[in-house]
């Protein structure tokens, strides 16, 4: 399983999610004002009517930054990758 990492940084009063490879340590973003970090799972899910929706889940924490993921991070990431739905 590919464990995509993410951080949410505060930039100009905005919360901005950044997704990156599991090969990059969270600590690379130490100086970007991170407010939360962890891992993200992005999965297409089929509904009974033939439609597909995208489920975004966040979990875990960053040991190198000593901060955790937050449930609201999933919404920020979803808005970033699926802006047409907002």
SULWOVEN-V854603 format. One record per pair of residues at least 24 apart in sequence whose C-alpha atoms are under 6 Angstrom apart, sorted by sequence separation. I is the first residue (numbers start at 0). J is the second residue. D is the distance in Angstrom with one decimal. If there is no record, write none. Layout:
BEGIN
i=I j=J d=D
i=I j=J d=D
END
This chain:
BEGIN
i=8 j=32 d=5.4
i=36 j=60 d=5.8
i=37 j=61 d=5.3
i=8 j=33 d=4.2
i=36 j=61 d=5.6
i=7 j=33 d=5.6
i=8 j=34 d=5.6
i=7 j=34 d=5.8
i=7 j=35 d=5.3
i=6 j=35 d=5.8
i=6 j=36 d=4.2
i=5 j=36 d=5.6
i=35 j=66 d=5.7
i=36 j=67 d=5.4
i=37 j=68 d=5.0
i=5 j=37 d=5.7
i=35 j=67 d=5.5
i=36 j=68 d=4.8
i=4 j=37 d=5.9
i=5 j=38 d=5.8
i=35 j=68 d=5.2
i=4 j=38 d=4.4
i=3 j=38 d=5.7
i=3 j=39 d=5.6
i=26 j=63 d=5.5
i=26 j=64 d=5.7
i=16 j=76 d=6.0
END
